[in-house]
Amino acid sequence: MSSTIALVWYLVVAGPQGGMVVLPSTFDTRDQCTSAITEYQKQPVPAGWSVSCIPSASPYADDMSEDGGAQVTPQE
């Protein structure tokens, strides 16, 4: 049995009072996402704010179920 799930990476910005925002752009690899964070950190960052890379299944996967979960098809 073999299955492949493509991950995309999102930038998530967290505020000092607990709120967070997922930015609409995605990255194909974690390295691309961390490079974006490195560029962001070259500017002064306000106290209490943080940026993280969060993986997720691709919204463009071919085998997505109605609830958004990836369907794993067994291969014989």
Secondary structure, 3 states (H helix, E strand, C coil): CCCCCCEEEEEEEECCCCCEEEEEEEECCHHHHHHHHHHHCCCCCCCCCEEEEEEEECCCCCCECCCCCECCCCCC
